[in-house]
Amino acid sequence: MKDDRVADPAAEPAFDGHHRPEWVPERAGEAEGFTTNVMPGIKSRHDGLPGGTSVETTIYPATGKRPELTVDEYVDGVLSGNRSILARAITLVESNAERHREKAQEMLTRLLPHAGQTIRVGITGVPGAGKSSVIETLGLRLCERGHKLAVLAVDPTSSVTGGSILGDKTRMEQLSRNRGAYIRPSPSGGVLGGVARKSRETMIVCEAAGFDVIFVETVGVGQSEITVRSMVDIFLLLQIAGAGDELQGIKKGVMERCDLVVVNKADGDNTLRAEAARADYDRILHYLQPSTEGWKTRALACSAYTGDGIDEVWAAVEAFRANTTASGVFEKRRQQQNLDWMHNLVLEQIKRSFYGNANVRLNMPAIERQVIGGKISPTQAATLLLALEADKDGVCVMPPEASP
């Protein structure tokens, strides 16, 4: 029953520091487990210790939600190089909210003519190869030469919690403070291949903001994560000495898709081992078909710690760009990547449309129960779900044996 009584403030007992919450039973003792008391709070920034000074605390009113920007404000801000609006624009294209999708696509359409005048470098490698360290050392050199660098650092998303640490930026402390560089960590979002779901769109935004060098740092990958190859101009594979024998290196996968192999940590006592590994990779690459027409993939050694060999790595990148631009392969690859992007978006839209179909959502739980119970096969269930999605009248077409 609802209690309509109004408490009389005058009848309330004075607070003595041992008042119990109102939900504690009136005659409850510690034996029943009710030991909670309401203690007096601190109204100022007093540390609670004897002799401490009390400073009055200023209570600031809560700030309202930031107003949403218009497409014009996004476009003007990105083109002017406003870092705050650039960050918000990337957040917009990464958003899964349906209300953001149309605005993001309109913004990208208007930014697209201002993008493309860059060199896109994909950097991948096994965990611990020193990707972030190499990017920082190389990035600082590029900024010193007047380049504007954007680093898209992809962090793995937990399959359990769905969260990401996004900590790669902390490994690039000096580069993150450089005015010529912009580092954007992004979660992989469960996308396979070592990249984020919206990496292509993010590159367009960064290019329109005036960055002429784009680094895409993938998550630590193995042999088959090569999605980044389809969105960059040159694919750089970082390796370390002792990562496996020649048979491991010659296996099909990322090795046959890269344009440059770089053995990192060639310093100190590890210099000879790194040089030996570089020679091994050179021999391996001799038996693999080059990833890019007219370009011979080769191996280099460097040290992100000392900086040795870093200039040679960038010289190889520039040589690659000059070679492929002269032959027309550079532009041809960009065109093919745009086609691949289009087909990926089509598949993504088909998947979104299928799982967003009202008829599919209505019947999905029942069909899943039938599959779990062994009454219909997964193939039959998939065929049935596709028929449900195609049924524009919204009528359930489940067969009797599949009905809940």
N, C-alpha and C positions, 0 to 999 in steps of 0.2 A: 504494500500500500504506500502511496506517495505521501510524504510528510510535508504538509503545507505550513508548518509552524515557522515563524520568522524569529531568528535569534535576536535577543536583546543585547546590544553591545555593552550596555551598562552592567548586565548580569554576568558577563564573561569574566572568569577569574584572571587575576593579574599573572602575566607570564613570568614564571620563576626559573626558567631554564630547564625544567623537567616535565613540561607539558607533553602529554601523549596525543598522537593523532586521533581524530574523531572516529576512525574506523576500529580502534582498539576496544574490545569489550570492557564495560565499566568496571567489573570486578576481576578482570584478568590479572594473573600474577606472572612472574617470570617462569614459573613451573609450566605454564601453558605455552611458553615460547614467545610471548608478546613482550619484547624488551625494547621496542622502538620508542625513542623520545624525540621531540622536536627541540633542537638546540638553537640558541640565538645565532643569527647570522652576522657577518661582518659588513658594515655599511660603508666602509672606506677601505683604502688600500693598506690596511694594517696587517702585519705578518703574523699577528696572534701571539707573539713572544713578549715577555715582560720587558718594559723599557722601550718598546718599539714606538715609532712615531706614526701618527695617524694622518693621512692625507685625504682630503675630500676628493671623491671621485665624481667626475663630470659625466652625466648620463646624456649620451647623444641620441637623438631620435633615429629610429630605424629608417634606413634609406629605401626608397622604392625600387622596383625592378627597372633595370635599364631599358629605355625605350628601344623598340626594334627599329633598325635602320631600313630605309627604303632601298630599292635596287639602285637608284641613282646615287645614293650616299655610299653604298658599297662600292660601286664602280669607281666613283670619283676618289674615294679614300684609297683604294688599291692602286689606282694609276698614279696617285700622288705620293705613294710610298709610305702611307700612314701605317705604322706597325700595329697599332691597336685595331684598326679596321681590318687590316690584313688577317690578323688572328681571328677576328669575328667572322670574316668571310670564309676562312677555312673551316671553322666550326659549323658554319651554315651548310657547306657542301658535305660535311661529314655526318650531319644530322639525319636520323632515321625518321623524323617526324614528317608526316604527310604534308603538313602546312608549310614546311620549309622547302620541299622538293621543287615546287614550281618556281619559287623565288630564286633558288640556287641555280636552276637551269637557265633562267633568264639572265642572271648575272654572268654565268659562264659564257653564254652566247655573246654577250657584249664585250667580255674580256678576251675572247678567243683571237680576234684580229691583232691584239697587242702581245700575244704569246708566240713562242716558237723560236725566238732568236737566242737560243741558248745551246749549251752542251749538257746533255743529261747523262749522268754517270751512275750506274748501278753498282753498289759495293756490297758483296756478300762474302760469306765464309763461315767456317765452323765456329761455335761458341768459344771465346777465348783467343781468337786469332788477332784481336786488337783492332777491330773495325773502327770503333770510336776514336781510338788513339791516332790511327792513321788519318782519319778524317780531320781531326783537330790540327795535327801537324801540317798536313797538306793544305787545309783550309786557311790557316794563318799565313802561309806563304802566298796563297792566291789573293788574300785580302791586302797583303803588302804590295802586290803588283797592281792593285786597283780594281780587282774583280769584286763583284757582289755575289755572295754565295748563300744559297738556301739549302739547308740540310733537312731532309725528311727522314726522321729516325723512327722506324717501325718497331714497336715493342710487342712481344707475344701476349696474347690474351689468355687468361686462365680458362681452361675448359670446365673447371669446377665452380669458381665464383663469378666468372665473366669479367673480372677486373684486370687492369694492367698497371704495372709500376710506373711506366713512362720515365725511367731514370737515366736514359742515355744522355740527356742534356747535362747531367751532373758530371759525366766523364769528360765533357768538353768545356771545362770551366773557363779557360782563356778565350776560346772561340766564341762562347756565348756572350762574352763581354765586348767583343769586337763589333764596332758599328757597321762593318761591311758584311756581317754574317747574320743569318736568321735561322734558328734551329726550331723545328716543329716536331715534337714527339707525337706519335699517333698509335693507337692500338691496332693490332692486326684484325681484331674483330672476328676471329675464328677463320679468316680467309687463309687458305693454304697457299704456299709459294713464297712466304716470307715478306709479303707486302700488305699494306692496308687496303681496305675495300675501296677507298676513294683516293688512292695515291695519284691516279692520273689527273683527277680534277684539281687536286692540291697543287700539282706541278703547273697547271695552267694559271692558277691564281698567283703563284709565286713569280712566274715568268712575266705576267702582266704588271707585277709590282716593280719590275726593273732588275731582277736578279738574272745574271748572265751565265751562272754555273749552278746546276742543280745536282746535289748528291742524294741518292736514295739508299739509305742504309737499311738493309733487310734484317730480320731477326736471324739468329744463328741457324744456319740451314745445313742440310745433309746433301745427298747426291741428286735428289729429284726436284728440289724447290727452285724452279727456274722461271716463275711468273714474271719476275722483274725484267727478264730479258725482253718481254713484249712491250715495255714502256720506256726504255732508255736507249741512248745512242750507242754507248759502249758499256760492256759488262765486265766488271773487274772482280776477280776471285782472289780473296786473301787466304793464304795458307801459312802454316808454320812447320818448322822442321820436325820430323818424327810423327807426322800425321798419318802414316801408313806406308806400305810398300808400293812398288811400281804397279802391281796388279790392282791395288786399291785406287790408285790415281788414274788408271786407264779405263776404269769402269765407265759405262755410258751414263750420262747425266749432266750435271752442272759443268764438268770439265770440258765437254764438247760444245757447250753453249757460250763459254766465256771468250772475251777478246784479249784479255790480259790476265796473267797469273802473277801475283806478287807474294813473295815469301817474306813475311814480317819478322821482326825481332832478330834481325841480323846484326847483333851487337854483342860486345863482350865475349865471353866464352862460347856463345852460341853462333858466332860469326861463321866459323868453318862449317858447322852443321847446316846453317841456313843456305850457304853457298852451294853445298852439296845437294841440298833439296832443290834449289833452283835449277841446277844442272839436270837432276832427275826429271823435273817437270818439263824442261826443254826437250828431253828425249821422248817423253810421253806425248807431248804435243805434236811431235813429228809424225806420229802414227794416227792422229785424229784429224778429221776434216775440219778446216777453219770454219768458225761460226759466221764470219763476215766475208763476203765475196771480195777478193782482191787484197785481203789483209791476212798476214801470217801471225797467228797467235804465238806470243812468246812469254817467257818467264823472267821476272826481275826480282831482285832482293832489296829490301829496305829496312830501316829501323825508325819506327815512330818515336822512339825514345831519344835517339841522337840526331835524327833528321837525315842521316845518310841514305842516299838513294831516293829520297822523296822527290827531288827535282827531276830525276830520270823517269819516275812514274808519270809525272804530269807531262813531261816531254813526249812520252809514248802516247798519252791521251790526245795531245795536240797533233801528233803525227797521224793518228788514226782519223781524226776529224778532217785533216787536210786531204788524206788519201781517199776517204769515202766521199767527201764533197766533190772532189775532182772527177771521180768515177760515176757520180750520180747515185751511189748506193745509199748515201746518207738520206737524201730526200725520199728515195724509194722506200726505205725502212720506215720513215715517219708516216708515209701514206698507208703502208700496210698496218702499222700500229693503230692508226685511226680506224681502219676497217675492223681490226680485232676488237677494239674498244666498242665499236658499234654493235658487233655481234654479242659481246659480253653483256652489254646493256639490254639487248633484246631478251637474252636468257634470264637476266635478273628481273626484268619486267614481267615475263611470263610466269616466273616462280612467284612473284609478289601477287600477281593477279590470281593465280591458282589458289594459293593459301588464303587469299583474302575473299574468295568466293563464298557467299553466304550458304549456298547449298552444300559446298564441301565442308565448311565449318560445322554445319548442322549434323551431317552424317559421319564425319570423321571419327568421333569417339566410338560409335557403334561398330564401324568397320575395323577399327583398331582392336576392339574386344574380340571380334571374330578371328582376326589373325592370331592374337595371343592364344585363343582357345583352340586353334588348329582347325577351325571349321572352313576357312578359305585360305588359299595360298597367298603370299605377298604379291605374286603376279596378278592374281585375280583381283586383289584389293586395289592395286594400282590402276588396273583397267576400269574398275568400277568407279574409282574416284575421278578419273579423267572423264568418264561418262557423266558423272554428276556435275562436273565443272562445265561441260558442254551443254547441259540441259538449261536453256535460257528461261524456261517457265518455272524453274525452282521446284520441280516435282521430284520427290525421292524415287529413284529408279532401282533401289536395292532389291536384289532377288530375295525370295522368301527365306532361303537358307542363310542369308547374310543379315536378315532383319534382327534388331535387338530383341 
